Amino acid sequence: MDALLFVLGFWLAYELRANRQIIAWLNLTAPSPFETFLWLYVILIPAALFVLESQGFYNRPMLCQRRAIAWPLFRGCGLITGALVLTAYFFELTVARGVIVSFGIISFVLIYLKEEALLWFYRSKLAQAQYRRRFVLVGAAQDTTKLREELRIRPDASMEIVAALELNESTLEQLLRLLHEHSINGVILSARHAYFEQAEGIIKACELEGVEAWVVADFFSTQISRASLDVFYDRPVMVFRSTPEYSWQSVLKLGLDFFGALTMLVLLSPVFAVVALLIRLSSPGPILFRQHRSGLNGAPFTIYKFRTMITNAEQLKHELEAMNEMRGPVFKVTKDPRITPIGKFLRRHSIDELPQLLNVLRGEMSLVGPRPLPVDEVKRFDDLAHRRRLSVKPGLTCLWQISGRSQIVEFKDWVRLDLEYIDNWSLWLDLKILWRTVPVVFTGTGAK
């Protein structure tokens, strides 16, 4: 339905722009025939749905607050509109900007009105009689009471709890009677404080009756990890994951990393040539600096940077340890005597980091992620919780980069920002960080 509405939205945007009265009123030129844009549908339809999926538009309850619909839909339509603008620019398409902007607005309105119509329908008596599902809670009294309280605080209009049964020897008989008398659609089984033999009997009974069995498997108390289900050699398994789950958003992130890095390398190639020449003329030594850094899960890789220091900088590092301004395993000095004159400028504007686009192309880094630290600094972590920043690919920029960089002297505050990024990751967050990085780089805010 959404795909059809995007198609309709583009057609309406074109018809609006091609209207003769509007063209004459605003003194505009007539756009190309609509048939010349039909091929865009081949890209637009699947891409638009993937973008909405990446923004969490489809990952929400059937009945939810309007802002839970409007905000991800607004972000998605904004990203789709921006992608169309870039497509038209790079492929030199003669698409009027008014068509693209109107398309984003009209698509947002059409899909939002569709969602409003669905909400109205689902809340009607007819829909509730047809789609409302009846459940029975089964488990220890303390567990079923807690579940009922959560449902009371966050009610789901599509669910009705018919009864709550405490798991014991007579539970199976009571459950079967309820299944037959109330046409139960599903059983929610809390197995945390239950005997597995009894729980298995409940599941088998539901299996024979053709009724869904939901197992609330909160056996372990975790603070950060999120649980998901998977299959391992035909066996159901629970996966506890404290990093973002693999999804369409992560697929889009991979595409953004590869094509973003490739595009930047091509566009910035003249800058690379000028910087390489300046480094070669200003001081003896190689143009690129190579160093082993800790990547995903701590795996070492070789990072590339434009050389900003004298050639024996690594050997002199131990002599400057007393000047370290960072509290923790990280080494930072404001007036580092090892930095060359041209290196100071390159560091201030993060130009020295640009060769890391090669690391992004090689899959060792991402455009956005925690900054990679030298292997020897990672070995000096005194808090094992700090290693969780290694659970995602390192990046060119992150929250630390746009929050003051070297002005943050406590390493634990640096790690806090990295973990905040990991725990709240989304493709939208990556795009916001990339956008905010641009002025930080140009002004040199917080650089040393």
N, C-alpha and C positions, 0 to 999 in steps of 0.2 A: 504494500500500500504506500509506504514511504517512497519507494523507488518511483512509482507512478506519479506521486505528488511532486517529486523533484523534476520529472519530465514535464509535467504540466507547468511548474513554476518557471522553467526556462522558456517554454513556449509563450507564456503570458508576458514575461519580461521582454521577449523579442517583439511581440505584437504591440506592447505599450510603446516601445522605442520606435517601431516602424509606423506608428499611427501618423497619418498625414497632417492632422491638425496640430499634434504636438511638435512635429518637425517644423511646420510653418511658424508656430508660435515661438519656439525657442531658436529658430533659425539654424537648424541642424542639418547635417547631410544624411541622406537615407542609408540605412545599413545594408550590408550584402544580403542576398536572398537567404531565407531560412535554411534551405537545403544544404548550403555550404557548411552549416554547423551541426548537421545530423550526426557526423562521426564522433562528435564530442560526447554523445550519449553513451557510446561504448565504454568510455572512460568514466563519465560522470556517474552513471547508475551504480556500478559496484563500489567506486571510490567513495561516494557520498554515504553509502550504508556502512562501509568500514570506518569512516570518520566518526559517524554517530555512535558506532559500537565502541570506538576508542575513547569517546567522551563519557561512556557509561550510560548512554541514553536508554539502552535496552536492559541494563542491569539494575532494575528497580521494581518495586512491587506494582501490581496492576493498579491498585488504588493508592495514590500517594499525593503529597502536597504539590501544588502547581509549580512552585519554584524548583522542585526536583525534576520537573519536565522542562521548564522554560530555560534554566541556566545551561544544562548540557546541550540542549537544542540550539541555543544562541551561540555557544562556543563552536559546535559542529558546523553550523551554517557559516560562521565567520571563517573557519578554517577552509571550508570548501570554496567560498568566495575568493579567499586569498590564493588558494591553489589554482583557481581558474585564471586569476590575474597573472600569476607567474607563468602558467602554461601559454597564455596568449602572448606574453612578452618574449619568452624564449623561442617559441615557434613562429613568432612574427605574424600572429593571426590578426586579421582586421575585425576584431570584435569590439563594438562600442562599449566603453566602460560603464555606461548607463545600463546596458543589458545585464552585465555581470553583477553590478551592485543591486539592481532591481531583482535579479534572480535570487540573491541571498535573502533579501527582505521578504519577497513573495513566498519563497519556500518555507521560511520560518513561520509565516502567518498560516499557510495552508496546513503544515504538519501540526502546529499548535492547535488549530481549530479541530483537526481530526482527533487529537488527543482529548480535547474538551468534549467532543461528541462521544468518544468511547467512555470517558469518565461518567458522563450523564447516563449512558446506557448501563454501565456496570452497577451504578447506584440505584437503578430502577428496580421495582419489585419483580418484574419479569426476569431480569438478569440474575438477581439474587436467588430467586427460586430455581433458576436453571443452572447457575454456576457456583453457588455457595456450596462449599464442601464440608462434610461432617467428619470430625476426628474424635478419637478416644485417646486420652493420655494414659500411659502405662509405665509404672516405675515405682521407686521408693517414694514414700509420702513427701519427704523433703524436696525431692527433685520435681515431682509433679506440681507441688505448691509453688515452687520457684518459676516453673514454666507458665503457670496460670497467671502469676503476678506480672511476668514480662508481657504476656499477651494483653493483660489489662492496661498496662502502661502504654504499650505500642500495639493497639488493636489492628487486626487485619479483617476488613469487612468480608473477605472471601472465605473466611474460616469460621466454623462453629464447633466449639468443644462440647461434645455431648455428655461425656463423663470422664472421670479420672479414677483409675484402678490401681491399687497397690499390688505390687508383684508378690504373689504367694501361690500356694498350691491350688487354690480355687479360682485363680485369676483367669485361667484359660476358659473355664466353663462360663464365667460371667462375660468374658469378651465375646465368645461365640454368640451368646444371647443378644448382646448389644449389636453385633454385626448384622444379625438377621432382623431384629426389630426396628432398627433405626437407619437401615441402609447406609452403613458407615462407608465413607470413601477412603479413609486411611487411619492408621494407628501410629501414634508418636511414642516410641519406646525410649525411655531414658535408662541407659544401661550402666550408668556410673556406679551406682550402689546395688546393682542387681547381680544375681547369680547367672552366669552365662548359659547354664543348662536351661533355666527357666526362660531366659530371653530368647534362646534358640527355639523353644517350643512355641512362643508367641509368633516369631517370624515364620515358622513353618505353617502355623494355622492361617496366617494372613496369605501365605503363598498358595495354600489349597483353596482359600476363599476368593483368590484373585483381588485381594485388597492390598493397597500400598502399605509398606511398613517403613517408617522413618526412624532410624536409630540415632538418637542424640548421643554421640560418642565423645562426651567431654570427660574422658577418663583421667586426663592429665591437666593440671593447671599451668598454663603458659602465660607469660607476660607480654611477649612480642609476637611470637609465631602465630600465623594463621593456618588453620587446618583445611586441607582439601582432599578429595578422594581420587584415587587412581586405581589402575589394575596392574598387578605384577605377576606375570605367568599365571593368568586366569584367577588370581587371588585378589580380593578387594583389599586395598591398603589405605591408611591415612597418612597424609604427607603434611608435616609441620614445617612451614616455610616462613622465614622472617624477611625474605626479599620479595619484590614484586613477582607475581605469578606470570608465567608465560601466557601471552594473550595477543590479540590483534594489535593492541597498543605497542607491545614490544616488537612485533613484526614491523610496524610503521616506524618505530624508533631505529631499527636496523637500516631501513630504507633512508630515513633522514640522515643517519650517520654517513652512509656510503655516498649518496648523491650530494649531500651537503658538503662533505669533505672534498669530493671530486670537483664540484663546482667552484669551491673556494680556492683550491689549488690552481685551477685554470685561470680564474679571475685575478688571483694574486701573484701569478708567475712573474710579472714585471717587478713587483715589490721584492720577491725572492732574489731576483737578479741584482737589484740595486743593493740590498742588504748584504748579499754575499760579497759584492765588490767592496763595500765600505769596510767590512770585517777584514778582508784580505789586505786592504791598503792601510788600515789603522794599527794592526798588531800582527806579529808573526804567529803562525799556528793554523790549525784546520778551521774551516768555516762552520762546520757542525760540531756540536758537543754531544757525545753519546754517554749514557749512564744507565746502569741497571736499576730499574724501578720495580716495585711490587704491583702486580696487576690483579686480575680477578682471582680471588681466594689466595692471594699472596704469590701467585706464579710470577717469577721474574721475567722481565722483557726489557729490551733496549729502547730507551726513549731518545728522541731526536730534538735538539734545540739549536738555535743559532748561538754560537759561542759568544759569551759576554764577559768572560774572564780571561786572565792570563793562562798560559798553557799548563803551569804547575799549580793551578788553584786547588786541586784535590789534595795535593801533598801539604799545602799550607793551611788546610782547614783546621787541623788539630791545634795550631798555634793561636787560632781566633776563638776557640771554644769559650773562653772567659767573656767574650763580647756578645755571646748569644743572647738575643732579646726575647726569645720564645721560651715559655715554661713548659718543658716536656721534651720528647725525643727529637723535635724538629729544630733545625738550625736556620736562623735568620739574623742578619746584621744590616742596620740601616746604611752606614757608610763603610761598606765592605771594600777594603783596599785592593782586593783582587779583581774588581770590576774595571773593565776598560772604559775609556770615554764614550765610545759609541755604544758599548754594552749598557751603560746607564740609561740611555735613551730607549734602547730596545726593551729593557726590562720595565721601564716606567709605563710603556704603552703595550706591554705583553707581546711585542712583535717577535721576541725570541722564542715564543711558544708555537709559532705558526708551523714549523716543520712537523709538529705532532699530528698534523692532518694526515701525514703518511702513516702514523701509528693507527689512526682511525680507519684509514683505508685497509690496513692489514688486519683489522678486527681486534687489535690489542687494547684500543681505547674507544671511547664514545665522545661525541661532541659535548655531552653533559654528564657529569659524574664526579665523584670525589677525586680531588687532585692526587695523582700517584706520588708516593713518597719513595725515597731511596731505600734499597733493601736493608741497609745497615740501620736506618732509623726505625723501620718497622720491627726489626729484631729487638729494639730497645723499648717496645711498648711495655709499660708496667701494669696495664689494665687489659685483661683479655677481652673485655667488652669493646675495646677500641678496634679490635680486629674485624668487627662486623662491618666497618667501612670498606673492607676488602671484598664484601659479598656481592658487589656489583662491579661492572667495568669502570675503571678510572676514566676521567673526562678532562676535556680542555677547560671547562668552566663549571662552576657549581655555586651553591648558595654562599660558600665561603668567599668566592671570587667577587660576588656582588654585595657582600656585607662588610667590606672594609679590608679584606685580604690581610696584609701583614699588620694592620692596626689591631687585629685580634691576637693578643700575646699568649693567651692561655690555650694550650693544645686541646684541653677538654672542651672548650667552647667551639673550636674548629671541628672536633669530632661530633659534638652535639648538632651542629649544622648539617654535617654529612648524614648522620642518622635520621635527622628530620627529613632530609631529602629522600632517603631510602624508604622510610615509613609512609611518606605521602606521595610517592612517585606517581606521575601520570604524564602522558605525552604533552598535555597542556602546560604542566609545570616546567617541562623541558623547554618549551617554546617561550614561556615567560622569562626563564633564566637567560636564554640566548638573547632575547630582546633587551633585557636589562644589562647584559654584559657589554653591549656596544658602547653606551656612554661611559661606562666605567673604564673601558680600554682606551677610549679617546682622551679622557681627562686624566688617566693615570691614577685614579683614586686608590689610596692604600697600598700602592706598589712600593717595593724596596729593591 
